[in-house]
Amino acid sequence: MLKNKTVFVTGGTGSFGKSFVKELIAQDEIKKLIVFSRDELKQFEMQSEITSPKLRYFLGDVRDFQRLKQATEGVDIIVHAAAIKQIEAAEYNPMEAIKTNILGAENIVNVAIQNKISRVIALSTDKAANPANLYGATKLCSDKLMIAGNVLAGTNDVRFSVVRYGNVLGSRGSVIPFFKEHAIKGFLPITDEKMTRFWLTIKDSVSFVLASLKHMQGGEIFVPKIHSFKVVDVAKVLFPNLPIKIIGIRPGEKLHEVMITEDDSGYTLEFDNYYVILAPFLMNSKYYKSAGKKVKEKFYFSSENNSRWHTSESFKEVLENAGLLN
């Protein structure tokens, strides 16, 4: 999929974007890689860390259709990772989240069709399934726009798919940096002792996106099979000697994460290491008639009912391998 291709990454200076860029530069199969983001300071800092004659840095915003159209000329693949992700920031600035997460996604779809970009894969979130906050609602809209892009593309060979996964360990705004910041105060704040989350590393997220690019037919939401772990147990692994303070669930926060809802079970196929939620127009496709296994009726995939769970030892090992344990 990547050999001699020009790849365009929105939100390329974020946690995922940087890891994705490092992986593609290391593989050294691409023709060119374009990092597209709106923060010149982050681009300046990233340029000092990652250099390659194949790498380009473009300033711009996914809200700006003309800039996107200009920047994606000659591009073969778009990985759309740009978003306003902070739940509280989105609640307080709703139109800003809508402009970036929804209208920005619409711009990606339209420029991909106009510039005949063969593959587009967008990053989503568990919060888009049964959304309980504005961020999740905007990402659900983004997912719907991406899947509908396959219909809008008509006879053009332009395909759109989505990757949906849970918490990325160590990413900006995730719970581990949060716990480390609060450790100096002598306690760790926990919203609810029963709270569970899905967990994967940045490296795993990059690998899954690359695998999804390889398998995508256009019209799928790819969901990895990843492990669950209680948030309170994350705190105990990180700082076993610190007391925990229960502060209560914040507005828009869920007790458990949901990746696949019961309503989606009729369109969901299971593979060895992932699930695929199919758009209705893919249900009778030649490829998926012979691939995957249909899930049971009323199946749903949440961090509470997950069959894969971390132990304290296995979670500690993951943190150590990712360089995140103190």
RODO-2510 file (C-alpha; in nm, 4 decimals, decimal comma):
residues 326
     n   res          X          Y          Z
     1     m     0,0000     0,0000     0,0000
     2     l     0,2791     0,2464     0,0848
     3     k     0,5490     0,1684    -0,1693
     4     n     0,6329     0,4835    -0,3703
     5     k     0,3199     0,6565    -0,2365
     6     t     0,2773     1,0134    -0,1116
     7     v     0,1165     1,0093     0,2326
     8     f    -0,0537     1,3108     0,3940
     9     v    -0,1075     1,3161     0,7739
    10     t    -0,3388     1,5730     0,9325
    11     g    -0,2669     1,6468     1,2966
    12     g     0,0792     1,5151     1,2193
    13     t     0,2473     1,6802     1,5192
    14     g     0,0231     1,5036     1,7737
    15     s     0,1162     1,1921     1,9707
    16     f    -0,0130     0,9527     1,7060
    17     g     0,1134     1,1642     1,4157
    18     k     0,4713     1,1750     1,5409
    19     s     0,4828     0,7990     1,5986
    20     f     0,3211     0,7326     1,2618
    21     v     0,5735     0,9579     1,0856
    22     k     0,8667     0,7882     1,2621
    23     e     0,7390     0,4453     1,1562
    24     l     0,6933     0,5410     0,7901
    25     i     1,0347     0,7087     0,7739
    26     a     1,1911     0,3969     0,9314
    27     q     1,0184     0,1658     0,6817
    28     d     1,1511     0,3871     0,3994
    29     e     0,9042     0,2664     0,1352
    30     i     0,7104     0,5879     0,0771
    31     k     0,7843     0,8452    -0,1904
    32     k     0,6945     1,1464     0,0264
    33     l     0,5334     1,2160     0,3640
    34     i     0,3542     1,5434     0,4379
    35     v     0,2852     1,6547     0,7959
    36     f    -0,0106     1,8953     0,8005
    37     s    -0,0951     2,0889     1,1180
    38     r    -0,1697     2,4407     1,2389
    39     d     0,0911     2,4812     1,5153
    40     e     0,4205     2,6168     1,3828
    41     l     0,5992     2,5666     1,7171
    42     k     0,5157     2,1962     1,7265
    43     q     0,6310     2,1646     1,3660
    44     f     0,9579     2,3429     1,4483
    45     e     1,0194     2,1105     1,7440
    46     m     0,9288     1,8026     1,5389
    47     q     1,1633     1,9037     1,2554
    48     s     1,4547     1,9069     1,4985
    49     e     1,3599     1,5561     1,6127
    50     i     1,2599     1,3878     1,2841
    51     t     1,4406     1,4655     0,9586
    52     s     1,4285     1,2976     0,6196
    53     p     1,4542     1,4119     0,2567
    54     k     1,1125     1,2500     0,2073
    55     l     0,9488     1,4549     0,4834
    56     r     0,7645     1,7845     0,4328
    57     y     0,5932     2,0106     0,6861
    58     f     0,2894     2,2140     0,5780
    59     l     0,1130     2,4696     0,7956
    60     g    -0,2637     2,4692     0,7615
    61     d    -0,5980     2,3916     0,9196
    62     v    -0,8470     2,1220     0,8167
    63     r    -1,1129     2,3931     0,8401
    64     d    -0,9523     2,5671     0,5395
    65     f    -1,0765     2,3862     0,2279
    66     q    -0,8616     2,5778    -0,0221
    67     r    -0,5418     2,5182     0,1751
    68     l    -0,6269     2,1484     0,2074
    69     k    -0,6978     2,1212    -0,1635
    70     q    -0,3672     2,2842    -0,2493
    71     a    -0,1693     2,0803     0,0037
    72     t    -0,3108     1,7430    -0,1093
    73     e    -0,2394     1,7727    -0,4803
    74     g    -0,0496     1,4612    -0,5869
    75     v    -0,1261     1,2795    -0,2597
    76     d    -0,2130     0,9071    -0,2681
    77     i    -0,3150     0,8402     0,0943
    78     i    -0,4592     1,0607     0,3705
    79     v    -0,4411     0,9637     0,7368
    80     h    -0,6769     1,2031     0,9134
    81     a    -0,5734     1,2431     1,2786
    82     a    -0,6524     1,6134     1,3372
    83     a    -0,9223     1,6836     1,5959
    84     i    -1,0195     1,8833     1,9007
    85     k    -1,0091     1,6006     2,1544
    86     q    -1,0354     1,7458     2,5031
    87     i    -1,3870     1,6743     2,6326
    88     e    -1,4132     1,9792     2,8576
    89     a    -1,2684     2,2123     2,5925
    90     a    -1,5236     2,0848     2,3398
    91     e    -1,8111     2,1362     2,5846
    92     y    -1,7004     2,4923     2,6570
    93     n    -1,6233     2,5754     2,2924
    94     p    -1,8804     2,3686     2,1006
    95     m    -1,8624     2,5499     1,7665
    96     e    -1,4832     2,5185     1,7596
    97     a    -1,5126     2,1410     1,8021
    98     i    -1,7818     2,1271     1,5334
    99     k    -1,5737     2,3323     1,2876
   100     t    -1,2652     2,1132     1,3305
   101     n    -1,4122     1,7678     1,3879
   102     i    -1,7169     1,7798     1,1579
   103     l    -1,6561     2,0497     0,8971
   104     g    -1,2887     1,9520     0,8860
   105     a    -1,3896     1,5920     0,8108
   106     e    -1,6240     1,7157     0,5360
   107     n    -1,3338     1,9083     0,3846
   108     i    -1,1158     1,5962     0,3890
   109     v    -1,3852     1,3996     0,2075
   110     n    -1,4342     1,6675    -0,0589
   111     v    -1,0654     1,7305    -0,1296
   112     a    -1,0012     1,3561    -0,1495
   113     i    -1,2711     1,3198    -0,4149
   114     q    -1,1656     1,6312    -0,6073
   115     n    -0,7947     1,5426    -0,6011
   116     k    -0,8655     1,1710    -0,6644
   117     i    -0,6805     1,0514    -0,3538
   118     s    -0,7104     0,6745    -0,3553
   119     r    -0,7269     0,5977     0,0197
   120     v    -0,8427     0,7955     0,3236
   121     i    -0,8430     0,6518     0,6740
   122     a    -0,9680     0,8599     0,9663
   123     l    -0,8945     0,8123     1,3347
   124     s    -1,1992     0,7884     1,5581
   125     t    -1,2588     0,7138     1,9260
   126     d    -1,4637     0,4880     2,1500
   127     k    -1,6497     0,8044     2,2517
   128     a    -1,8165     0,8083     1,9084
   129     a    -2,0152     0,4951     2,0025
   130     n    -2,3247     0,6021     2,1996
   131     p    -2,1746     0,9490     2,2578
   132     a    -2,2276     1,1093     2,5973
   133     n    -2,0461     1,4351     2,5228
   134     l    -1,9981     1,6795     2,2373
   135     y    -1,6563     1,5452     2,1446
   136     g    -1,8030     1,1977     2,0961
   137     a    -2,0957     1,3404     1,9002
   138     t    -1,8654     1,5308     1,6644
   139     k    -1,6548     1,2202     1,6070
   140     l    -1,9676     1,0156     1,5335
   141     c    -2,0593     1,2756     1,2711
   142     s    -1,7055     1,2589     1,1348
   143     d    -1,7270     0,8784     1,1095
   144     k    -2,0586     0,9034     0,9236
   145     l    -1,9151     1,1608     0,6817
   146     m    -1,6159     0,9385     0,6081
   147     i    -1,8273     0,6312     0,5392
   148     a    -2,0683     0,8351     0,3227
   149     g    -1,7671     0,9569     0,1250
   150     n    -1,7583     0,6180    -0,0475
   151     v    -2,1003     0,6895    -0,1967
   152     l    -2,0177     1,0512    -0,2823
   153     a    -1,7044     0,9358    -0,4658
   154     g    -1,9227     0,7644    -0,7267
   155     t    -1,7116     0,5864    -0,9891
   156     n    -1,3867     0,7469    -0,8685
   157     d    -1,1408     0,5046    -0,7093
   158     v    -1,1449     0,6894    -0,3763
   159     r    -1,2081     0,4866    -0,0615
   160     f    -1,2782     0,6018     0,2930
   161     s    -1,2573     0,4000     0,6154
   162     v    -1,2307     0,4653     0,9896
   163     v    -1,0215     0,3247     1,2738
   164     r    -1,1784     0,3322     1,6218
   165     y    -0,9801     0,2532     1,9358
   166     g    -0,9557     0,3404     2,3065
   167     n    -0,7029     0,5119     2,5322
   168     v    -0,3513     0,5465     2,3976
   169     l    -0,0988     0,5048     2,6775
   170     g     0,1181     0,8089     2,7322
   171     s    -0,0482     1,0288     2,4696
   172     r    -0,1079     1,3947     2,5478
   173     g    -0,4082     1,4324     2,7764
   174     s    -0,4162     1,0634     2,8727
   175     v    -0,4474     0,9431     3,2315
   176     i    -0,0844     0,8398     3,2858
   177     p     0,0652     1,1895     3,2428
   178     f    -0,2314     1,3112     3,4518
   179     f    -0,1460     1,0721     3,7357
   180     k     0,2220     1,1640     3,7202
   181     e     0,1368     1,5330     3,7481
   182     h    -0,0846     1,4708     4,0531
   183     a     0,1593     1,2342     4,2259
   184     i     0,3574     1,5309     4,3573
   185     k     0,0439     1,6396     4,5469
   186     g     0,0531     1,3178     4,7469
   187     f    -0,2644     1,1523     4,6127
   188     l    -0,4221     1,0273     4,2895
   189     p    -0,7725     1,1450     4,1883
   190     i    -1,0056     0,8706     4,0596
   191     t    -1,3549     0,9448     3,9323
   192     d    -1,5028     0,6010     4,0136
   193     e    -1,3479     0,2769     4,1437
   194     k    -1,5542     0,0688     3,8996
   195     m    -1,4418     0,2620     3,5893
   196     t    -1,2835     0,0529     3,3129
   197     r    -1,1046     0,1529     2,9939
   198     f    -0,9504    -0,0028     2,6839
   199     w    -0,5728     0,0454     2,6629
   200     l    -0,3188     0,0268     2,3828
   201     t     0,0219     0,1760     2,3151
   202     i     0,0984     0,4377     2,0520
   203     k     0,3037     0,1755     1,8686
   204     d     0,0007    -0,0570     1,8626
   205     s    -0,2225     0,2209     1,7285
   206     v     0,0219     0,2929     1,4448
   207     s     0,0453    -0,0763     1,3563
   208     f    -0,3327    -0,1086     1,3538
   209     v    -0,3798     0,1908     1,1253
   210     l    -0,1229     0,0501     0,8817
   211     a    -0,2930    -0,2916     0,8883
   212     s    -0,6326    -0,1277     0,8320
   213     l    -0,4950     0,0621     0,5325
   214     k    -0,3912    -0,2716     0,3869
   215     h    -0,7298    -0,4409     0,4408
   216     m    -0,9726    -0,1533     0,3756
   217     q    -1,2257    -0,1865     0,0957
   218     g    -1,3910     0,1468     0,1762
   219     g    -1,6835     0,1772     0,4182
   220     e    -1,5471     0,0001     0,7293
   221     i    -1,4918     0,1004     1,0878
   222     f    -1,2007    -0,1084     1,2146
   223     v    -1,1976    -0,1873     1,5894
   224     p    -0,8972    -0,3671     1,7443
   225     k    -0,9318    -0,6364     2,0083
   226     i    -0,7427    -0,4744     2,2946
   227     h    -0,7222    -0,5308     2,6675
   228     s    -0,9317    -0,3708     2,9411
   229     f    -0,8097    -0,2602     3,2832
   230     k    -0,9635    -0,0660     3,5706
   231     v    -0,8480     0,2957     3,5986
   232     v    -0,7980     0,2527     3,9740
   233     d    -0,5642    -0,0380     3,9017
   234     v    -0,3643     0,1794     3,6616
   235     a    -0,3061     0,4176     3,9531
   236     k    -0,1985     0,1298     4,1782
   237     v     0,0508     0,0012     3,9212
   238     l     0,2015     0,3450     3,8673
   239     f     0,2120     0,4595     4,2304
   240     p     0,1342     0,1662     4,4647
   241     n     0,2118     0,3652     4,7799
   242     l     0,0010     0,6742     4,7083
   243     p    -0,3521     0,7132     4,8484
   244     i    -0,6449     0,7378     4,6079
   245     k    -0,9142     1,0068     4,6312
   246     i    -1,2546     0,9394     4,4696
   247     i    -1,3772     1,2638     4,3088
   248     g    -1,6850     1,1445     4,1143
   249     i    -1,7561     1,1117     3,7431
   250     r    -1,7236     1,4334     3,5466
   251     p    -1,9971     1,5603     3,3092
   252     g    -1,9890     1,3683     2,9806
   253     e    -1,7699     1,0902     3,1205
   254     k    -1,8682     0,7237     3,0918
   255     l    -1,8163     0,4508     3,3500
   256     h    -1,7172     0,2042     3,0763
   257     e    -1,6057     0,2550     2,7200
   258     v    -1,8052     0,1138     2,4291
   259     m    -1,6481     0,0377     2,0926
   260     i    -1,9350    -0,1465     1,9238
   261     t    -2,3004    -0,0993     2,0189
   262     e    -2,5821    -0,3548     1,9988
   263     d    -2,7294    -0,1514     1,7147
   264     d    -2,4131    -0,2129     1,5123
   265     s    -2,4031    -0,5888     1,5796
   266     g    -2,6018    -0,6680     1,2650
   267     y    -2,3261    -0,5100     1,0551
   268     t    -2,0232    -0,6374     1,2491
   269     l    -1,7771    -0,9097     1,1501
   270     e    -1,5143    -1,0654     1,3751
   271     f    -1,1572    -1,1420     1,2710
   272     d    -0,8713    -1,2891     1,4755
   273     n    -0,7443    -0,9592     1,6169
   274     y    -1,0103    -0,7051     1,5268
   275     y    -1,3747    -0,6371     1,4438
   276     v    -1,5118    -0,4575     1,1395
   277     i    -1,8355    -0,2575     1,1402
   278     l    -1,9496    -0,2553     0,7786
   279     a    -2,1452     0,0106     0,6003
   280     p    -2,4743    -0,1402     0,4708
   281     f    -2,3468    -0,1256     0,1115
   282     l    -2,0577    -0,3584     0,2045
   283     m    -2,2714    -0,6323     0,3582
   284     n    -2,3023    -0,8221     0,0313
   285     s    -1,9618    -0,7328    -0,1100
   286     k    -1,7613    -1,0145    -0,2656
   287     y    -1,4703    -0,9559    -0,0265
   288     y    -1,6708    -0,9720     0,2977
   289     k    -1,8888    -1,2630     0,1886
   290     s    -1,5817    -1,4844     0,2325
   291     a    -1,3998    -1,2927     0,5105
   292     g    -1,4665    -1,2690     0,8825
   293     k    -1,7386    -1,4194     1,0998
   294     k    -2,0683    -1,2504     1,1791
   295     v    -2,1022    -1,1660     1,5494
   296     k    -2,3986    -1,2834     1,7548
   297     e    -2,7221    -1,0880     1,7657
   298     k    -2,7162    -0,8067     2,0255
   299     f    -2,3376    -0,8344     2,0534
   300     y    -2,1678    -0,5301     2,1990
   301     f    -1,8037    -0,4629     2,2764
   302     s    -1,7266    -0,2613     2,5872
   303     s    -1,4382    -0,2315     2,8312
   304     e    -1,6651    -0,3944     3,0913
   305     n    -1,7660    -0,7080     2,8960
   306     n    -1,4291    -0,7547     2,7239
   307     s    -1,2835    -1,1078     2,7263
   308     r    -0,9285    -0,9665     2,7295
   309     w    -0,8110    -0,8164     3,0585
   310     h    -0,4781    -0,6957     3,1852
   311     t    -0,3412    -0,8167     3,5145
   312     s    -0,1305    -0,5768     3,7200
   313     e     0,1767    -0,7671     3,6021
   314     s     0,0875    -0,7587     3,2325
   315     f    -0,0051    -0,3895     3,2473
   316     k     0,3197    -0,3093     3,4248
   317     e     0,5092    -0,4962     3,1514
   318     v     0,3334    -0,2921     2,8818
   319     l     0,4264     0,0314     3,0599
   320     e     0,7875    -0,0786     3,0971
   321     n     0,8156    -0,1743     2,7290
   322     a     0,6679     0,1633     2,6327
   323     g     0,9044     0,3503     2,8678
   324     l     0,6150     0,4888     3,0731
   325     l     0,6828     0,3396     3,4147
   326     n     0,8192     0,6273     3,6203
***
